[in-house]
Amino acid sequence: INDLFHNAINIASAITSVSGDMYGSGLEVQEPLATSFTGSLWYSWTAPSSGVLQVTCTATSFPCHIDTFMGSGIDMLRAFQKMPTLKKVQFRVVGGVTYFIRVLATYYANSGTLPFALATSFAPNANSSPVQ
């Protein structure tokens, strides 16, 4: 499953909704910024053009945290925020670049479906810096 970075599920659409199940998920040894979490799921998304990407995580039975990265391997990731964000993150994207989205759960949330929605909007002169 997409519990491992190298098995990240590709999200092919600019605006979509994806579901995941946290049951049995864990953390990888080199996984960044995950000290207070016990499980993660990985997704990848390639920007069709430059603009702003917004990722929203919705879960009714437990807190859902997300963070986003650029990089080619789990040991080479650059985070867009210092700590995982509860429910929503927004940042600038560059067309043709692949971004990685990680959904995190805490120890009491290691079972159940964890749905999150991915929505994008585009702005001119976007770059890869986070939106503040």
QUIPE-V544261 format. One record per residue. N is the residue number from 1. RES is the residue in one letter. PSI is psi in degrees with one decimal (* if undefined). D_CENTER is the distance of its C-alpha to the mean C-alpha in whole Angstrom. Layout:
N & RES & PSI & D_CENTER
N & RES & PSI & D_CENTER
//
This chain:
1 & I & -178.0 & 15
2 & N & 28.4 & 12
3 & D & -24.8 & 12
4 & L & 143.4 & 13
5 & F & -46.5 & 11
6 & H & -7.7 & 14
7 & N & 21.0 & 13
8 & A & 133.7 & 10
9 & I & 127.6 & 11
10 & N & 129.5 & 11
11 & I & 111.6 & 11
12 & A & -17.0 & 14
13 & S & 150.1 & 15
14 & A & -35.1 & 14
15 & I & 117.9 & 14
16 & T & 174.2 & 14
17 & S & 130.7 & 13
18 & V & 143.1 & 11
19 & S & 149.3 & 12
20 & G & 163.6 & 12
21 & D & 120.0 & 14
22 & M & -9.6 & 14
23 & Y & 125.4 & 17
24 & G & 0.8 & 18
25 & S & 153.2 & 15
26 & G & -164.8 & 15
27 & L & 146.4 & 14
28 & E & 154.9 & 15
29 & V & -43.5 & 18
30 & Q & 11.5 & 16
31 & E & 127.8 & 13
32 & P & 151.2 & 12
33 & L & 47.6 & 13
34 & A & 26.7 & 13
35 & T & -31.1 & 16
36 & S & 13.4 & 17
37 & F & 159.1 & 14
38 & T & -10.6 & 16
39 & G & 152.4 & 13
40 & S & 154.4 & 9
41 & L & 143.0 & 8
42 & W & 140.8 & 6
43 & Y & 152.1 & 6
44 & S & 151.3 & 8
45 & W & 130.4 & 9
46 & T & 125.5 & 12
47 & A & 125.8 & 14
48 & P & -25.9 & 17
49 & S & 175.2 & 19
50 & S & 147.9 & 18
51 & G & -147.6 & 17
52 & V & 130.7 & 14
53 & L & 132.1 & 11
54 & Q & 128.8 & 10
55 & V & 127.4 & 7
56 & T & 131.1 & 9
57 & C & 123.4 & 9
58 & T & 127.8 & 13
59 & A & 135.4 & 14
60 & T & -22.2 & 18
61 & S & -7.0 & 19
62 & F & 160.8 & 17
63 & P & 136.5 & 15
64 & C & 123.8 & 11
65 & H & 145.8 & 9
66 & I & 152.8 & 5
67 & D & 165.3 & 5
68 & T & 149.5 & 5
69 & F & 162.7 & 7
70 & M & 150.9 & 10
71 & G & 167.4 & 13
72 & S & -10.4 & 15
73 & G & 161.8 & 15
74 & I & -27.5 & 13
75 & D & 1.2 & 16
76 & M & 23.9 & 16
77 & L & 143.2 & 12
78 & R & 119.7 & 12
79 & A & 149.5 & 10
80 & F & -11.1 & 10
81 & Q & 158.1 & 11
82 & K & -32.2 & 14
83 & M & 154.0 & 12
84 & P & 145.0 & 9
85 & T & 140.9 & 10
86 & L & 118.5 & 11
87 & K & -38.9 & 11
88 & K & 139.6 & 10
89 & V & 146.7 & 9
90 & Q & 134.5 & 11
91 & F & 161.7 & 12
92 & R & 144.5 & 14
93 & V & 157.1 & 14
94 & V & 132.6 & 16
95 & G & 134.5 & 18
96 & G & -8.4 & 17
97 & V & 139.2 & 15
98 & T & 132.5 & 12
99 & Y & 149.5 & 8
100 & F & 133.9 & 6
101 & I & 127.5 & 2
102 & R & 129.8 & 3
103 & V & 128.3 & 5
104 & L & 148.4 & 9
105 & A & 153.7 & 12
106 & T & 171.4 & 15
107 & Y & -33.2 & 19
108 & Y & 2.0 & 20
109 & A & 30.3 & 17
110 & N & 14.8 & 17
111 & S & 154.9 & 19
112 & G & 163.5 & 18
113 & T & 135.6 & 16
114 & L & 88.3 & 13
115 & P & 146.2 & 12
116 & F & 152.3 & 10
117 & A & 140.0 & 11
118 & L & 122.1 & 9
119 & A & 143.5 & 12
120 & T & 151.2 & 13
121 & S & 150.6 & 17
122 & F & 143.4 & 18
123 & A & 149.1 & 21
124 & P & 156.8 & 23
125 & N & 31.8 & 23
126 & A & 152.2 & 20
127 & N & -175.2 & 18
128 & S & 11.3 & 15
129 & S & 148.2 & 16
130 & P & 149.7 & 14
131 & V & 130.8 & 16
132 & Q & * & 17
//
